[in-house]
């Protein structure tokens, strides 16, 4: 089973939804209605299922807006600052996130996959 399949099964179980409602482009909070407790369960499931250390702030992009504010305050390039602080996300994905901020929480299933792949490369 690949990472997407495993994440899909975990999310379907935690959120009590059908697997076919989940794709890499699915927003966890906007579309699936994931709440804080769901994200906590998800972090635990990813930790044990993929045998990686999960940093909640990183994987769930909790400090994203803080990083943007810090970059602005320090007169730094926002994209470069995000690349440094969220190294598991591609430049293109970070550009999309920046453009999508007004829409609400930007976390997608594919961001979880990127985090897991990044953690696996470090081990």
Buried (B, 14 or more C-beta within 10 A) or exposed (E): EEBBEBBBBBBBEBBEBEEEEBEBEBBBBBBBEBEEEBBEBBBEBBBEBBEBEBEEEBBBBBBBEEBBEBBEEEEBEBBEBBBEBBEBBEEEBBBEBBEBEEEEBBBBBBBBBBBBEBBEEEE
